[in-house]
Amino acid sequence: SADCRQRHQHGGPRPALRHATQANPDGSVRAGCEQRVPLPELLLDHPGRRRTSEGSVLGRLLRDGRAANPRPKTIALVGADAEFAKNAVDGARAQAKRDGYKIVYDNTYPPTTADYSPIIRAIQATNPDMVFVGSYPPDTVGMVRAANEVGLNVKMFGGGMVGLQATSIKTQLGPLLNGIVNYDFWLPVGPYATPEAKAFLTKYQSRVGESGVDALGYYLPPFAYADLQVIGEAVEATHGTDQAKLADYLRSHTFHTLVGDIKFGPGGEWVQPRVLEVQFHDIKGHDVEQFRTLDTQAVLFPPELKTGELRYPYTSARN
């Protein structure tokens, strides 16, 4: 509408976003101020979807392990009895078998678990070289605390632990994170730290205040904005929300976004892997500022973004 166009011309969302900028109660977003795009269908079912299987992080963990000295041979798999965690552990199990690792522990725990020390002790009793965890934020915190309290003695620990990307959990756990290898989506590294991303986060952080949202905004906001840029450009270019046309456009174009250039392959995967593998190190205290830069997190993967070497084994890196 004319009113919609006027808002875009006077400080509203940039043109690439104007078809997908306003959330509706039913989980859709308002397109062009009038149409509605069903986000679950658009983001999850079309071939251009962004997949972020944390199970793939295990592949990099295992490759790191093969290069480590002494080389790990055994692995423990543990995760919450819930969809994401089970999927992550399923992927980890398949990858471990392909790479010839002996699985010495393979179990789930109820999401309502309060004490994770018995789980860590049971894992330690099998004497694994590596531990892969698929967890949600509450149990991630519980597992990390238990690993430190019990004194988990393994060569590598981490994997698909949701929550360790959040500033509040980083500051809560502080030095307990040292040595853990885990996934992340965005950090101020290489081509990820575009001028647009920096400006976006500066503005975001200036508005955080006492809102209770993530203080730094690194984990989800940059890619959430980039998602809308991709969708907005595809909707605008195809003049509508036809799923097949959007999918074809997504597969055949490079998108210049807040987080850098993104291109999807024929099957919907990123042509260039973008999920980060990181390791925490040298964390002291619980101050948020130490997480603003890469002083306490080394990027191990992708290779072109690598900022440090794997600190190995975990028991040494933790101290």
C-alpha atoms as a printed R data frame, in Angstrom:
    type eleno elety resid chain resno      x       y      z
1   ATOM     1    CA   SER     A     1  0.000   0.000  0.000
2   ATOM     2    CA   ALA     A     2  0.994   3.665 -0.298
3   ATOM     3    CA   ASP     A     3  1.138   3.932  3.473
4   ATOM     4    CA   CYS     A     4  3.414   0.894  3.632
5   ATOM     5    CA   ARG     A     5  5.733   2.275  0.938
6   ATOM     6    CA   GLN     A     6  5.889   5.620  2.727
7   ATOM     7    CA   ARG     A     7  6.990   3.967  5.956
8   ATOM     8    CA   HIS     A     8  9.783   2.190  4.125
9   ATOM     9    CA   GLN     A     9 10.958   5.455  2.603
10  ATOM    10    CA   HIS     A    10 11.112   7.215  5.967
11  ATOM    11    CA   GLY     A    11 13.213   5.042  8.218
12  ATOM    12    CA   GLY     A    12 11.225   1.815  7.964
13  ATOM    13    CA   PRO     A    13 12.655  -1.606  7.164
14  ATOM    14    CA   ARG     A    14 15.036  -1.715  4.234
15  ATOM    15    CA   PRO     A    15 13.466  -2.752  0.901
16  ATOM    16    CA   ALA     A    16 14.840  -6.301  1.071
17  ATOM    17    CA   LEU     A    17 12.830  -6.833  4.239
18  ATOM    18    CA   ARG     A    18  9.625  -5.047  3.426
19  ATOM    19    CA   HIS     A    19  7.739  -8.216  2.468
20  ATOM    20    CA   ALA     A    20  8.467  -9.976  5.749
21  ATOM    21    CA   THR     A    21  8.806  -7.667  8.680
22  ATOM    22    CA   GLN     A    22  5.817  -7.828 11.019
23  ATOM    23    CA   ALA     A    23  4.999 -10.851 13.177
24  ATOM    24    CA   ASN     A    24  1.444 -12.103 13.568
25  ATOM    25    CA   PRO     A    25 -0.024 -14.119 16.458
26  ATOM    26    CA   ASP     A    26 -0.399 -17.217 14.271
27  ATOM    27    CA   GLY     A    27  3.346 -17.447 13.698
28  ATOM    28    CA   SER     A    28  3.274 -15.901 10.245
29  ATOM    29    CA   VAL     A    29  4.739 -12.596  9.152
30  ATOM    30    CA   ARG     A    30  2.926  -9.873  7.328
31  ATOM    31    CA   ALA     A    31  4.088  -9.552  3.739
32  ATOM    32    CA   GLY     A    32  3.854  -6.127  2.108
33  ATOM    33    CA   CYS     A    33  1.659  -5.050  5.039
34  ATOM    34    CA   GLU     A    34 -1.210  -7.117  3.605
35  ATOM    35    CA   GLN     A    35 -0.179 -10.671  2.711
36  ATOM    36    CA   ARG     A    36  0.821 -13.338  5.173
37  ATOM    37    CA   VAL     A    37  3.676 -15.774  4.653
38  ATOM    38    CA   PRO     A    38  3.395 -18.990  6.722
39  ATOM    39    CA   LEU     A    39  6.840 -19.063  8.284
40  ATOM    40    CA   PRO     A    40  6.868 -22.737  9.328
41  ATOM    41    CA   GLU     A    41  6.207 -23.804  5.733
42  ATOM    42    CA   LEU     A    42  8.485 -21.207  4.188
43  ATOM    43    CA   LEU     A    43 11.440 -21.786  6.498
44  ATOM    44    CA   LEU     A    44 11.164 -25.505  7.163
45  ATOM    45    CA   ASP     A    45  9.743 -27.097  4.028
46  ATOM    46    CA   HIS     A    46 11.244 -25.270  1.078
47  ATOM    47    CA   PRO     A    47 14.508 -26.617 -0.381
48  ATOM    48    CA   GLY     A    48 16.334 -23.414  0.488
49  ATOM    49    CA   ARG     A    49 16.010 -23.898  4.217
50  ATOM    50    CA   ARG     A    50 19.016 -23.315  6.456
51  ATOM    51    CA   ARG     A    51 20.032 -26.543  8.150
52  ATOM    52    CA   THR     A    52 22.145 -26.366 11.269
53  ATOM    53    CA   SER     A    53 22.622 -29.934 12.421
54  ATOM    54    CA   GLU     A    54 24.790 -29.761 15.498
55  ATOM    55    CA   GLY     A    55 25.522 -33.445 14.884
56  ATOM    56    CA   SER     A    56 27.833 -32.224 12.144
57  ATOM    57    CA   VAL     A    57 29.943 -30.591 14.856
58  ATOM    58    CA   LEU     A    58 30.814 -34.077 16.036
59  ATOM    59    CA   GLY     A    59 32.351 -34.787 12.643
60  ATOM    60    CA   ARG     A    60 34.717 -31.915 13.237
61  ATOM    61    CA   LEU     A    61 35.287 -33.038 16.820
62  ATOM    62    CA   LEU     A    62 36.255 -36.463 15.525
63  ATOM    63    CA   ARG     A    63 38.492 -34.998 12.853
64  ATOM    64    CA   ASP     A    64 40.161 -32.874 15.516
65  ATOM    65    CA   GLY     A    65 40.511 -36.015 17.581
66  ATOM    66    CA   ARG     A    66 42.243 -37.897 14.777
67  ATOM    67    CA   ALA     A    67 44.818 -35.130 14.605
68  ATOM    68    CA   ALA     A    68 45.279 -35.065 18.376
69  ATOM    69    CA   ASN     A    69 48.027 -36.846 20.249
70  ATOM    70    CA   PRO     A    70 47.253 -39.289 21.702
71  ATOM    71    CA   ARG     A    71 44.404 -40.013 19.321
72  ATOM    72    CA   PRO     A    72 41.063 -40.717 21.049
73  ATOM    73    CA   LYS     A    73 39.473 -44.086 20.358
74  ATOM    74    CA   THR     A    74 36.328 -44.204 22.487
75  ATOM    75    CA   ILE     A    75 33.332 -41.923 22.870
76  ATOM    76    CA   ALA     A    76 30.348 -41.446 25.184
77  ATOM    77    CA   LEU     A    77 27.055 -40.148 23.800
78  ATOM    78    CA   VAL     A    78 24.493 -38.540 26.076
79  ATOM    79    CA   GLY     A    79 21.495 -36.313 25.508
80  ATOM    80    CA   ALA     A    80 18.100 -35.235 26.733
81  ATOM    81    CA   ASP     A    81 15.145 -37.448 25.855
82  ATOM    82    CA   ALA     A    82 13.719 -34.765 23.578
83  ATOM    83    CA   GLU     A    83 13.619 -34.152 19.838
84  ATOM    84    CA   PHE     A    84 16.594 -31.871 19.206
85  ATOM    85    CA   ALA     A    85 18.935 -33.670 21.578
86  ATOM    86    CA   LYS     A    86 17.954 -37.087 20.232
87  ATOM    87    CA   ASN     A    87 18.510 -35.926 16.649
88  ATOM    88    CA   ALA     A    88 21.912 -34.514 17.549
89  ATOM    89    CA   VAL     A    89 22.965 -37.714 19.297
90  ATOM    90    CA   ASP     A    90 21.622 -39.830 16.413
91  ATOM    91    CA   GLY     A    91 23.867 -37.900 14.044
92  ATOM    92    CA   ALA     A    92 26.783 -38.197 16.442
93  ATOM    93    CA   ARG     A    93 26.289 -41.955 16.741
94  ATOM    94    CA   ALA     A    94 26.275 -42.451 12.974
95  ATOM    95    CA   GLN     A    95 29.356 -40.271 12.556
96  ATOM    96    CA   ALA     A    96 31.240 -42.079 15.323
97  ATOM    97    CA   LYS     A    97 30.517 -45.447 13.740
98  ATOM    98    CA   ARG     A    98 31.647 -44.235 10.321
99  ATOM    99    CA   ASP     A    99 34.901 -42.986 11.809
100 ATOM   100    CA   GLY     A   100 35.594 -46.181 13.719
101 ATOM   101    CA   TYR     A   101 35.203 -44.904 17.276
102 ATOM   102    CA   LYS     A   102 34.069 -47.351 19.948
103 ATOM   103    CA   ILE     A   103 30.908 -46.144 21.682
104 ATOM   104    CA   VAL     A   104 31.261 -46.991 25.368
105 ATOM   105    CA   TYR     A   105 28.241 -45.070 26.685
106 ATOM   106    CA   ASP     A   106 25.002 -44.231 24.857
107 ATOM   107    CA   ASN     A   107 22.101 -43.003 26.931
108 ATOM   108    CA   THR     A   108 19.439 -40.336 27.396
109 ATOM   109    CA   TYR     A   109 18.118 -38.582 30.484
110 ATOM   110    CA   PRO     A   110 14.678 -37.064 31.247
111 ATOM   111    CA   PRO     A   111 14.420 -33.320 30.532
112 ATOM   112    CA   THR     A   112 13.218 -32.930 34.130
113 ATOM   113    CA   THR     A   113 16.547 -34.163 35.534
114 ATOM   114    CA   ALA     A   114 17.765 -31.990 38.406
115 ATOM   115    CA   ASP     A   115 21.051 -33.659 39.384
116 ATOM   116    CA   TYR     A   116 23.483 -34.451 36.572
117 ATOM   117    CA   SER     A   117 26.317 -35.707 38.738
118 ATOM   118    CA   PRO     A   118 25.189 -39.363 38.587
119 ATOM   119    CA   ILE     A   119 25.126 -39.113 34.783
120 ATOM   120    CA   ILE     A   120 28.659 -37.728 34.662
121 ATOM   121    CA   ARG     A   121 29.859 -40.393 37.090
122 ATOM   122    CA   ALA     A   122 28.263 -43.128 34.964
123 ATOM   123    CA   ILE     A   123 30.002 -41.708 31.899
124 ATOM   124    CA   GLN     A   124 33.332 -41.487 33.712
125 ATOM   125    CA   ALA     A   125 33.011 -45.124 34.779
126 ATOM   126    CA   THR     A   126 33.204 -46.152 31.108
127 ATOM   127    CA   ASN     A   127 36.463 -44.192 30.727
128 ATOM   128    CA   PRO     A   128 35.711 -42.554 27.362
129 ATOM   129    CA   ASP     A   129 38.187 -40.429 25.474
130 ATOM   130    CA   MET     A   130 35.477 -38.089 24.212
131 ATOM   131    CA   VAL     A   131 32.010 -37.059 25.408
132 ATOM   132    CA   PHE     A   132 29.355 -35.735 23.026
133 ATOM   133    CA   VAL     A   133 26.405 -33.991 24.694
134 ATOM   134    CA   GLY     A   134 23.105 -33.062 23.055
135 ATOM   135    CA   SER     A   135 21.327 -30.760 25.493
136 ATOM   136    CA   TYR     A   136 18.986 -27.819 26.004
137 ATOM   137    CA   PRO     A   137 19.989 -24.755 28.061
138 ATOM   138    CA   PRO     A   138 18.881 -25.954 31.530
139 ATOM   139    CA   ASP     A   139 20.552 -29.352 31.212
140 ATOM   140    CA   THR     A   140 23.564 -27.818 29.473
141 ATOM   141    CA   VAL     A   141 24.189 -25.786 32.616
142 ATOM   142    CA   GLY     A   142 23.644 -28.871 34.765
143 ATOM   143    CA   MET     A   143 26.021 -31.013 32.706
144 ATOM   144    CA   VAL     A   144 28.784 -28.389 32.725
145 ATOM   145    CA   ARG     A   145 28.515 -27.888 36.475
146 ATOM   146    CA   ALA     A   146 28.485 -31.638 37.087
147 ATOM   147    CA   ALA     A   147 31.501 -32.213 34.838
148 ATOM   148    CA   ASN     A   148 33.478 -29.713 36.896
149 ATOM   149    CA   GLU     A   149 32.203 -30.921 40.253
150 ATOM   150    CA   VAL     A   150 32.940 -34.577 39.471
151 ATOM   151    CA   GLY     A   151 36.211 -33.730 37.724
152 ATOM   152    CA   LEU     A   152 35.376 -35.357 34.409
153 ATOM   153    CA   ASN     A   153 38.609 -36.816 33.062
154 ATOM   154    CA   VAL     A   154 38.351 -37.038 29.272
155 ATOM   155    CA   LYS     A   155 40.221 -35.745 26.249
156 ATOM   156    CA   MET     A   156 37.322 -33.825 24.626
157 ATOM   157    CA   PHE     A   157 33.959 -32.656 25.952
158 ATOM   158    CA   GLY     A   158 31.133 -30.773 24.222
159 ATOM   159    CA   GLY     A   159 29.309 -31.029 20.895
160 ATOM   160    CA   GLY     A   160 25.663 -29.970 20.628
161 ATOM   161    CA   MET     A   161 25.078 -28.074 23.856
162 ATOM   162    CA   VAL     A   162 22.426 -25.418 23.358
163 ATOM   163    CA   GLY     A   163 22.797 -22.459 25.677
164 ATOM   164    CA   LEU     A   164 26.554 -22.004 25.724
165 ATOM   165    CA   GLN     A   165 26.103 -19.415 22.987
166 ATOM   166    CA   ALA     A   166 23.965 -17.198 25.241
167 ATOM   167    CA   THR     A   167 25.708 -14.372 27.066
168 ATOM   168    CA   SER     A   168 23.757 -14.931 30.282
169 ATOM   169    CA   ILE     A   169 24.863 -18.562 30.471
170 ATOM   170    CA   LYS     A   170 28.448 -17.698 29.532
171 ATOM   171    CA   THR     A   171 28.642 -15.192 32.369
172 ATOM   172    CA   GLN     A   172 26.841 -17.543 34.756
173 ATOM   173    CA   LEU     A   173 29.256 -20.440 34.172
174 ATOM   174    CA   GLY     A   174 32.394 -18.379 33.626
175 ATOM   175    CA   PRO     A   175 35.601 -20.454 34.051
176 ATOM   176    CA   LEU     A   176 33.600 -23.710 34.133
177 ATOM   177    CA   LEU     A   177 33.402 -23.371 30.333
178 ATOM   178    CA   ASN     A   178 37.147 -23.594 29.777
179 ATOM   179    CA   GLY     A   179 38.122 -26.453 27.472
180 ATOM   180    CA   ILE     A   180 34.626 -27.191 26.158
181 ATOM   181    CA   VAL     A   181 34.269 -27.520 22.373
182 ATOM   182    CA   ASN     A   182 30.835 -26.595 21.064
183 ATOM   183    CA   TYR     A   183 28.964 -25.064 18.132
184 ATOM   184    CA   ASP     A   184 28.011 -21.454 17.544
185 ATOM   185    CA   PHE     A   185 26.379 -19.475 14.726
186 ATOM   186    CA   TRP     A   186 27.894 -15.999 14.839
187 ATOM   187    CA   LEU     A   187 30.963 -14.447 16.425
188 ATOM   188    CA   PRO     A   188 32.894 -11.303 15.449
189 ATOM   189    CA   VAL     A   189 35.276 -13.186 13.173
190 ATOM   190    CA   GLY     A   190 36.405 -12.694  9.550
191 ATOM   191    CA   PRO     A   191 33.703 -12.060  6.958
192 ATOM   192    CA   TYR     A   192 30.980 -12.674  9.554
193 ATOM   193    CA   ALA     A   193 31.860  -9.368 11.205
194 ATOM   194    CA   THR     A   194 30.649  -7.179  8.353
195 ATOM   195    CA   PRO     A   195 30.280  -3.429  8.928
196 ATOM   196    CA   GLU     A   196 26.531  -3.996  8.705
197 ATOM   197    CA   ALA     A   197 26.648  -6.684 11.401
198 ATOM   198    CA   LYS     A   198 28.698  -4.489 13.694
199 ATOM   199    CA   ALA     A   199 26.343  -1.550 13.222
200 ATOM   200    CA   PHE     A   200 23.329  -3.813 13.762
201 ATOM   201    CA   LEU     A   201 24.741  -5.204 17.023
202 ATOM   202    CA   THR     A   202 25.756  -1.761 18.264
203 ATOM   203    CA   LYS     A   203 22.187  -0.620 17.803
204 ATOM   204    CA   TYR     A   204 20.835  -3.841 19.313
205 ATOM   205    CA   GLN     A   205 23.071  -3.581 22.386
206 ATOM   206    CA   SER     A   206 22.131   0.064 22.909
207 ATOM   207    CA   ARG     A   207 18.508  -1.006 23.277
208 ATOM   208    CA   VAL     A   208 18.989  -4.042 25.542
209 ATOM   209    CA   GLY     A   209 18.876  -2.150 28.825
210 ATOM   210    CA   GLU     A   210 16.917  -4.101 31.444
211 ATOM   211    CA   SER     A   211 14.860  -5.980 28.873
212 ATOM   212    CA   GLY     A   212 16.244  -9.366 29.850
213 ATOM   213    CA   VAL     A   213 17.223 -10.317 26.297
214 ATOM   214    CA   ASP     A   214 20.760 -11.420 25.435
215 ATOM   215    CA   ALA     A   215 23.221  -8.666 26.329
216 ATOM   216    CA   LEU     A   216 25.489  -9.119 23.295
217 ATOM   217    CA   GLY     A   217 23.025 -10.589 20.811
218 ATOM   218    CA   TYR     A   218 25.603 -12.660 18.942
219 ATOM   219    CA   TYR     A   219 23.855 -16.028 18.806
220 ATOM   220    CA   LEU     A   220 20.485 -15.472 17.123
221 ATOM   221    CA   PRO     A   221 19.840 -11.815 16.155
222 ATOM   222    CA   PRO     A   222 22.344 -11.539 13.255
223 ATOM   223    CA   PHE     A   223 21.040 -14.618 11.464
224 ATOM   224    CA   ALA     A   224 17.426 -13.811 12.328
225 ATOM   225    CA   TYR     A   225 17.884 -10.510 10.512
226 ATOM   226    CA   ALA     A   226 19.707 -12.232  7.653
227 ATOM   227    CA   ASP     A   227 16.863 -14.771  7.373
228 ATOM   228    CA   LEU     A   228 14.442 -11.923  6.776
229 ATOM   229    CA   GLN     A   229 16.811 -10.367  4.257
230 ATOM   230    CA   VAL     A   230 16.905 -13.628  2.301
231 ATOM   231    CA   ILE     A   231 13.139 -14.139  2.485
232 ATOM   232    CA   GLY     A   232 12.433 -10.516  1.713
233 ATOM   233    CA   GLU     A   233 14.620 -10.507 -1.393
234 ATOM   234    CA   ALA     A   234 13.123 -13.783 -2.638
235 ATOM   235    CA   VAL     A   235  9.547 -12.593 -2.119
236 ATOM   236    CA   GLU     A   236 10.289  -9.269 -3.786
237 ATOM   237    CA   ALA     A   237 12.094 -10.834 -6.748
238 ATOM   238    CA   THR     A   238  9.400 -13.465 -7.402
239 ATOM   239    CA   HIS     A   239  6.553 -10.990 -6.785
240 ATOM   240    CA   GLY     A   240  4.772 -13.243 -4.344
241 ATOM   241    CA   THR     A   241  4.938 -16.103 -1.898
242 ATOM   242    CA   ASP     A   242  4.635 -19.103 -4.190
243 ATOM   243    CA   GLN     A   243  6.705 -21.778 -2.449
244 ATOM   244    CA   ALA     A   244  8.131 -23.371 -5.607
245 ATOM   245    CA   LYS     A   245  9.185 -20.028 -7.071
246 ATOM   246    CA   LEU     A   246 10.755 -18.975 -3.786
247 ATOM   247    CA   ALA     A   247 12.658 -22.263 -3.539
248 ATOM   248    CA   ASP     A   248 13.969 -21.946 -7.096
249 ATOM   249    CA   TYR     A   249 15.096 -18.394 -6.424
250 ATOM   250    CA   LEU     A   250 16.780 -19.376 -3.162
251 ATOM   251    CA   ARG     A   251 18.713 -22.163 -4.862
252 ATOM   252    CA   SER     A   252 19.915 -20.027 -7.728
253 ATOM   253    CA   HIS     A   253 21.041 -16.759 -6.154
254 ATOM   254    CA   THR     A   254 23.671 -15.466 -3.779
255 ATOM   255    CA   PHE     A   255 22.286 -13.316 -0.988
256 ATOM   256    CA   HIS     A   256 24.246 -10.367  0.355
257 ATOM   257    CA   THR     A   257 23.243 -10.246  3.992
258 ATOM   258    CA   LEU     A   258 24.155  -8.809  7.338
259 ATOM   259    CA   VAL     A   259 26.293 -11.905  8.037
260 ATOM   260    CA   GLY     A   260 27.995 -11.951  4.643
261 ATOM   261    CA   ASP     A   261 27.181 -13.709  1.395
262 ATOM   262    CA   ILE     A   262 24.963 -16.782  1.633
263 ATOM   263    CA   LYS     A   263 24.329 -19.279 -1.145
264 ATOM   264    CA   PHE     A   264 22.263 -22.457 -1.032
265 ATOM   265    CA   GLY     A   265 22.980 -25.669 -2.925
266 ATOM   266    CA   PRO     A   266 20.489 -27.864 -4.833
267 ATOM   267    CA   GLY     A   267 19.469 -29.716 -1.671
268 ATOM   268    CA   GLY     A   268 19.032 -26.613  0.442
269 ATOM   269    CA   GLU     A   269 22.314 -26.809  2.351
270 ATOM   270    CA   TRP     A   270 24.667 -23.876  2.577
271 ATOM   271    CA   VAL     A   271 27.220 -24.148 -0.228
272 ATOM   272    CA   GLN     A   272 29.847 -22.958  2.239
273 ATOM   273    CA   PRO     A   273 29.582 -24.338  5.806
274 ATOM   274    CA   ARG     A   274 28.824 -21.574  8.282
275 ATOM   275    CA   VAL     A   275 28.230 -23.287 11.629
276 ATOM   276    CA   LEU     A   276 31.218 -22.522 13.841
277 ATOM   277    CA   GLU     A   277 33.096 -24.950 16.037
278 ATOM   278    CA   VAL     A   278 34.579 -23.066 18.984
279 ATOM   279    CA   GLN     A   279 36.517 -23.845 22.147
280 ATOM   280    CA   PHE     A   280 36.367 -21.812 25.357
281 ATOM   281    CA   HIS     A   281 39.639 -20.914 27.026
282 ATOM   282    CA   ASP     A   282 41.206 -18.521 29.542
283 ATOM   283    CA   ILE     A   283 37.881 -17.402 30.995
284 ATOM   284    CA   LYS     A   284 38.341 -15.627 34.305
285 ATOM   285    CA   GLY     A   285 35.457 -14.595 36.475
286 ATOM   286    CA   HIS     A   286 31.997 -13.782 35.194
287 ATOM   287    CA   ASP     A   287 32.435 -10.450 33.443
288 ATOM   288    CA   VAL     A   288 30.517 -10.035 30.189
289 ATOM   289    CA   GLU     A   289 33.237  -7.997 28.474
290 ATOM   290    CA   GLN     A   290 35.537 -11.010 28.057
291 ATOM   291    CA   PHE     A   291 32.944 -12.534 25.719
292 ATOM   292    CA   ARG     A   292 32.593  -9.463 23.528
293 ATOM   293    CA   THR     A   293 35.737 -10.373 21.552
294 ATOM   294    CA   LEU     A   294 37.463 -13.644 20.697
295 ATOM   295    CA   ASP     A   295 39.812 -13.446 23.676
296 ATOM   296    CA   THR     A   296 38.094 -16.384 25.395
297 ATOM   297    CA   GLN     A   297 36.776 -18.362 22.394
298 ATOM   298    CA   ALA     A   298 38.877 -19.893 19.632
299 ATOM   299    CA   VAL     A   299 37.221 -20.685 16.324
300 ATOM   300    CA   LEU     A   300 38.399 -24.145 15.204
301 ATOM   301    CA   PHE     A   301 36.156 -24.508 12.134
302 ATOM   302    CA   PRO     A   302 35.633 -23.558  9.312
303 ATOM   303    CA   PRO     A   303 39.345 -23.526  8.393
304 ATOM   304    CA   GLU     A   304 39.190 -20.109  6.746
305 ATOM   305    CA   LEU     A   305 37.905 -18.586  9.999
306 ATOM   306    CA   LYS     A   306 40.198 -20.496 12.344
307 ATOM   307    CA   THR     A   307 41.605 -18.299 15.110
308 ATOM   308    CA   GLY     A   308 43.371 -20.870 17.292
309 ATOM   309    CA   GLU     A   309 44.416 -24.474 17.806
310 ATOM   310    CA   LEU     A   310 42.532 -27.147 19.725
311 ATOM   311    CA   ARG     A   311 43.593 -27.170 23.374
312 ATOM   312    CA   TYR     A   312 43.897 -30.844 24.239
313 ATOM   313    CA   PRO     A   313 43.115 -32.746 26.378
314 ATOM   314    CA   TYR     A   314 40.009 -31.280 28.007
315 ATOM   315    CA   THR     A   315 41.280 -31.935 31.521
316 ATOM   316    CA   SER     A   316 44.309 -29.722 30.874
317 ATOM   317    CA   ALA     A   317 42.393 -27.063 28.924
318 ATOM   318    CA   ARG     A   318 39.856 -26.822 31.751
319 ATOM   319    CA   ASN     A   319 42.457 -25.747 34.303
